[in-house]
Amino acid sequence: RVFLVLQTMEIDGDRLVAGETHIYAGEHFLLSVRRRSSVGYAAVRARCEEEPELLRHGPGFVAYALMDFIVDRYFPIVTALEDDLNQAEERMFHKAAMRHTPQLFYRVKRRLMRVRRALFPLLEVDSRLQGSRNPLVNDATRPYFRDVFDHVSRLCENLEGMHEMLTTAM
């Protein structure tokens, strides 16, 4: 049996809202509970039901679909952070906006750190799932978990690049 806690994040207006999804799975079952998230997982269920040949691989495919859905929701957040950082950099060179630039940089830094703390642990979770013997990951589902790992890696690389840019700018 496997118990996972995945951090979720969504944009609500100008705020980042953090939540969690708990996944408890065994050889023939998967239970997920979401907390502080306005987006449900009906789309994940529909996707799984539309692909019965993959659903035959058991709860591992459902766990992958949940993880993939959660990770994909980070892409617009990282894009918004990139936009905020670019805006802060542009303001840095305008004398009229110079006074508010430090606050903007610190706002971006706080948001960036929140996203990093939520996203980086997914690298280890996914890596451990692929490397261990458990009912979720088998030869049929391993490529799907590798795909999630690649997405998380790409997001983390973007976050690291932004962190370096932010540090240099500050």
Disulfide bonds with the S-S distance in Angstrom:
none
